[in-house]
């Protein structure tokens, strides 16, 4: 493992953590270096280089990358395969794919989950296995349980979290090997949601101590529910419905969590392939990253020159469009700064992270951050 940062930056980062008077405000970008797109097709990158994890300082504008380390990650699955602890002292990062050790020209499912210590110079302190296609990661509000969606395998892995270490507990079978568990989010210590893009439903997970079970009543949103987000206050969730990916407009659904049984209360058309999705920290806005036709082959009638970042105001249990701005190709994760005034958007093809200022009414683009690998998943300590 190599650390690509100057000693001065590393020392400054360590001092910031050591001093209780200094509060960090970071986002973590998991960057896939082994996957590229050529004319709409995902293929293995050449030459072979390591996937990375970048620490982005969000405490000031413009945001800056302070440290980058080698850590396995993947663009496959929703772009939230990064979970950051509330105190930002550690993070958990999963990897859904990797290069085939026997044939580096092939991409195969991965199952690695890494624990990253952020208390000093960032480093991997533990690596465990979940299931094939390990993607979205969730840490329970109490910090005692971690769930990982295994998209290829059709299961959920449960781990006990103890002193920044993962201890395997159980693997929950969703009852359909093609369920495609994708997005995952805790509502409380006793309830979580998982989206199933393989059979187009949302499962409610019931948690009793170390036991995780599936509620018999699924939720219905749209075709291929994928990325999940929960607003602060845990009263509202949003899910992107990715559709068939053949050029038609796709949707986002809102789920009312204020009482049980949970239920879908609104579904709106937003654009094509709305993979990126994130509520602002105060829950008043929902940011959606539509890939549009940026992943289509040359000559496709649905190919577009850019994607779109679209901001909606959350008004009760409905959404109202506020503004939008162009973004790059094959966009992935979205993150807000803690005050909601800065928005990051990952551009996989350009290998950059777009930066926007948001004043509640309009978006103002800044200079993108060059990453060096494909930014594929993005996490912060706050929702």
Residue pairs with C-beta under 8 A, 6 or more apart in sequence:
1 69
1 70
1 71
1 123
1 124
2 50
2 69
2 70
3 10
3 67
3 68
3 69
3 121
3 122
3 123
4 52
4 67
4 68
4 69
5 13
5 66
5 67
5 68
5 121
9 66
9 67
10 67
10 121
12 66
13 55
13 66
13 67
13 120
13 121
13 122
14 120
14 121
15 22
16 22
16 24
17 24
17 89
17 118
17 119
17 120
23 59
24 57
24 59
24 88
25 57
25 58
25 59
25 337
25 338
26 55
26 56
26 57
26 58
26 66
26 84
26 88
26 118
26 380
26 381
27 56
27 58
27 63
27 335
27 344
27 378
27 379
27 380
28 53
28 54
28 55
28 56
28 82
28 84
28 91
28 93
28 116
28 378
28 379
28 380
29 53
29 54
29 56
29 82
29 333
29 344
29 346
29 353
29 371
29 375
29 377
29 378
30 51
30 52
30 53
30 71
30 73
30 74
30 81
30 82
30 93
30 375
30 376
30 377
30 378
30 379
31 51
31 52
31 53
31 54
31 68
31 73
31 351
31 371
31 372
31 373
31 374
31 375
31 376
32 51
32 73
32 74
32 75
32 97
32 348
32 373
32 374
32 376
33 45
33 49
33 50
33 51
33 52
33 372
33 373
33 374
34 44
34 45
34 48
34 49
34 51
34 74
34 97
34 98
34 99
34 107
35 42
35 43
35 44
35 45
35 74
35 75
35 76
35 97
35 107
35 374
35 376
36 42
36 43
36 44
36 45
36 374
37 43
37 295
37 329
37 330
37 348
37 349
39 297
39 298
40 295
40 296
40 297
40 298
40 300
41 297
42 75
42 107
43 105
43 107
44 99
44 104
44 105
44 106
44 107
46 105
48 99
48 104
49 373
50 70
51 70
51 71
51 72
51 73
51 74
51 95
51 373
52 68
52 69
52 70
52 71
52 73
52 371
52 372
52 373
53 68
53 69
53 70
53 71
53 73
53 82
53 93
53 116
53 122
54 65
54 67
54 68
54 371
54 375
55 65
55 66
55 67
55 68
55 118
55 122
56 63
56 64
56 65
56 66
56 344
56 353
56 369
57 63
57 64
57 65
57 66
58 335
58 337
58 338
58 342
58 344
58 380
61 341
61 342
61 357
61 366
62 355
62 366
62 367
63 337
63 342
63 344
63 355
63 369
64 369
65 369
65 371
67 121
67 122
68 372
69 116
69 122
69 123
69 124
71 93
71 114
71 116
71 124
72 93
72 95
72 98
72 110
72 112
72 114
73 81
73 93
73 94
73 95
73 376
73 377
74 81
74 94
74 95
74 96
74 97
74 98
74 110
74 135
74 376
74 377
75 97
75 330
75 332
75 348
75 374
75 376
75 377
76 96
76 97
76 133
76 135
76 151
77 96
77 133
77 135
77 136
77 149
77 151
77 182
77 377
78 135
78 136
78 182
78 183
78 195
78 226
78 227
78 228
78 275
79 227
79 275
79 276
79 332
79 333
79 334
79 346
79 376
79 377
79 378
80 136
80 137
80 183
80 184
80 227
80 228
80 333
80 377
80 378
80 379
81 93
81 94
81 95
81 96
81 134
81 135
81 136
81 137
81 376
81 377
82 91
82 92
82 93
82 137
82 333
82 377
82 378
82 379
83 91
83 92
83 93
83 137
83 138
83 139
83 146
83 379
84 91
84 379
84 380
84 381
85 91
85 118
85 139
85 143
85 381
86 143
86 381
86 382
87 381
88 118
88 381
89 117
89 118
89 119
89 164
90 115
90 116
90 117
90 118
90 119
90 125
90 164
91 115
91 116
91 118
91 379
92 113
92 114
92 115
92 116
92 137
92 139
92 146
92 166
93 113
93 114
93 116
93 137
93 377
94 112
94 113
94 114
94 130
94 134
94 135
94 136
94 137
94 148
95 110
95 111
95 112
95 113
95 114
95 134
96 109
96 110
96 133
96 134
96 135
96 151
96 152
97 107
97 108
97 109
97 110
97 133
98 107
98 108
98 109
98 110
98 112
99 106
99 107
99 108
100 106
100 107
100 108
109 132
109 133
109 152
109 153
110 132
110 133
110 134
111 129
111 130
111 131
111 132
111 133
111 134
111 150
112 127
112 128
112 129
112 130
112 134
113 127
113 128
113 129
113 130
113 134
113 137
113 148
113 157
113 159
113 166
114 124
114 126
114 127
115 124
115 125
115 126
115 127
115 128
115 164
115 165
115 166
116 122
116 123
116 124
116 125
117 123
117 124
117 125
117 164
125 164
125 165
126 164
126 165
126 166
128 159
128 166
128 168
130 148
130 150
130 157
131 148
131 150
131 152
131 153
131 155
131 157
131 171
132 150
132 152
132 153
133 150
133 151
133 152
133 153
134 148
134 149
134 150
134 151
134 157
135 148
135 149
135 150
135 151
135 181
135 182
136 148
136 149
136 181
136 182
136 183
136 184
136 185
136 228
137 146
137 147
137 148
137 149
137 184
138 146
138 147
138 148
138 184
138 185
138 186
138 192
139 145
139 146
139 161
139 186
140 146
140 147
140 161
140 186
140 189
140 192
140 207
141 186
141 188
141 189
142 189
143 161
144 160
144 161
144 162
144 189
145 158
145 159
145 160
145 161
145 169
145 189
145 207
145 210
146 158
146 159
146 160
146 161
146 166
147 156
147 157
147 158
147 159
147 184
147 186
147 192
147 194
147 205
147 212
148 156
148 157
148 159
148 184
149 156
149 181
149 182
149 183
149 184
149 194
150 156
150 157
150 171
150 181
151 180
151 181
151 182
151 197
153 177
154 173
154 174
154 176
154 177
154 178
154 179
154 180
154 181
154 198
155 171
155 172
155 173
155 174
155 181
156 171
156 172
156 174
156 181
156 184
156 194
156 205
156 212
157 168
157 170
157 171
157 172
158 168
158 169
158 170
158 171
158 172
158 210
158 212
159 166
159 167
159 168
159 169
160 166
160 167
160 168
160 169
160 210
161 167
169 210
170 210
170 211
170 212
172 205
172 212
172 213
172 214
174 181
174 194
174 196
174 203
174 214
175 214
176 196
176 198
176 199
178 198
178 199
179 196
179 198
179 199
180 196
180 197
180 198
180 199
181 194
181 195
181 196
181 203
182 194
182 195
182 196
182 197
182 225
182 226
182 227
182 228
183 193
183 194
183 195
183 225
183 226
183 227
183 228
183 229
183 239
183 240
184 192
184 193
184 194
184 195
184 228
185 192
185 193
185 228
185 229
185 230
185 237
186 192
186 230
187 193
187 230
187 234
187 237
187 257
188 234
189 207
190 206
190 207
190 208
191 204
191 205
191 206
191 207
192 204
192 205
192 207
193 202
193 203
193 204
193 205
193 219
193 228
193 230
193 237
193 255
193 262
194 202
194 203
194 205
194 228
195 202
195 221
195 225
195 226
195 227
195 228
195 239
196 202
196 203
196 218
196 225
197 224
197 225
197 226
197 242
200 220
200 221
200 222
200 223
200 224
200 225
201 218
201 219
201 220
201 221
201 225
202 218
202 219
202 220
202 221
202 225
202 228
202 239
202 255
203 214
203 215
203 218
203 219
204 214
204 215
204 217
204 218
204 219
204 262
205 212
205 213
205 214
205 215
206 212
206 213
206 214
206 215
217 261
219 255
219 262
219 263
219 264
220 264
221 239
221 241
221 251
221 253
221 255
221 264
221 267
222 239
222 241
222 243
222 250
222 251
222 253
222 267
223 241
223 242
223 243
223 244
224 241
224 242
224 243
224 244
225 239
225 240
225 241
225 242
225 253
226 239
226 240
226 241
226 242
226 275
227 239
227 240
227 274
227 275
227 276
227 277
228 237
228 238
228 239
228 277
229 237
229 238
229 239
229 277
229 278
229 279
229 286
229 383
230 236
230 237
230 238
230 257
230 279
230 383
231 237
231 238
231 279
231 283
231 286
231 314
231 383
232 279
232 281
232 282
232 283
232 382
232 383
233 283
234 257
235 256
235 257
235 258
236 254
236 255
236 256
236 257
236 258
236 279
236 283
236 314
236 317
237 254
237 255
237 257
237 262
238 252
238 253
238 254
238 255
238 277
238 279
238 286
239 252
239 253
239 255
239 277
240 250
240 251
240 252
240 274
240 275
240 276
240 277
240 288
241 250
241 251
241 252
241 253
241 267
241 274
242 250
242 273
242 274
242 275
243 249
243 250
243 251
243 272
243 273
245 272
245 273
246 302
247 272
247 293
247 296
247 300
247 301
247 302
248 272
249 269
249 270
249 271
249 272
250 269
250 270
250 271
250 272
250 273
250 274
250 290
251 267
251 268
251 269
251 270
251 274
252 267
252 268
252 270
252 274
252 277
252 286
252 288
252 319
253 264
253 266
253 267
254 264
254 265
254 266
254 267
254 317
254 318
254 319
255 262
255 263
255 264
255 265
256 262
256 263
256 264
256 265
256 317
265 317
266 317
266 318
266 319
268 319
270 288
270 290
270 310
271 288
271 290
271 292
271 308
271 310
272 290
272 291
272 292
272 293
272 302
273 290
273 291
273 292
273 295
274 288
274 289
274 290
274 291
275 289
275 291
275 331
275 332
276 287
276 288
276 289
276 290
276 309
276 331
276 332
276 333
276 334
276 345
276 346
277 286
277 287
277 288
277 289
277 334
278 286
278 287
278 333
278 334
278 335
278 336
279 285
279 286
279 287
279 314
279 383
280 286
280 287
280 336
280 340
281 336
281 338
281 339
281 340
281 382
281 383
282 340
283 314
284 313
284 314
284 340
285 311
285 312
285 313
285 314
285 322
285 340
285 358
285 360
286 311
286 312
286 314
286 319
287 309
287 310
287 311
287 312
287 334
287 336
287 343
288 309
288 310
288 311
288 312
288 334
289 307
289 308
289 309
289 310
289 327
289 331
289 332
289 333
289 334
289 345
290 307
290 308
290 309
290 310
290 331
291 307
291 329
291 330
291 331
292 304
292 306
292 307
292 308
293 300
293 302
293 303
293 304
294 303
294 304
294 305
294 306
294 307
294 328
294 329
294 330
294 331
294 349
295 329
295 330
296 302
296 303
296 304
297 303
306 326
306 327
306 328
306 329
307 326
307 327
307 328
307 329
307 330
307 331
308 324
308 325
308 326
308 327
309 324
309 325
309 326
309 327
309 331
309 334
309 343
309 345
309 354
309 356
309 363
310 321
310 323
310 324
311 321
311 322
311 323
311 324
311 358
311 363
312 319
312 320
312 321
312 322
313 319
313 320
313 321
313 322
322 360
322 361
323 361
323 362
323 363
324 363
325 356
325 363
325 365
327 345
327 347
327 354
328 345
328 347
328 348
328 349
328 350
328 352
328 354
328 368
329 347
329 348
329 349
329 350
330 347
330 348
330 349
331 345
331 346
331 347
331 348
331 354
332 346
332 347
332 348
332 375
332 376
332 377
332 378
333 344
333 345
333 346
333 375
333 376
333 377
333 378
333 379
334 343
334 344
334 345
334 346
334 378
335 343
335 344
335 378
335 379
335 380
336 342
336 343
336 344
336 380
337 343
338 380
338 382
340 358
341 357
341 358
341 359
342 355
342 356
342 357
342 358
343 355
343 356
343 357
343 358
343 363
344 353
344 354
344 355
344 378
345 353
345 354
345 356
346 353
346 354
346 375
346 376
346 377
346 378
347 353
347 354
347 368
347 375
348 374
348 375
348 376
349 374
350 368
351 370
351 371
351 372
351 373
351 374
351 375
352 368
352 369
352 370
352 371
352 375
353 368
353 369
353 371
353 375
354 365
354 368
355 365
355 366
355 367
355 368
355 369
356 363
356 364
356 365
356 366
357 363
357 364
357 366
358 364
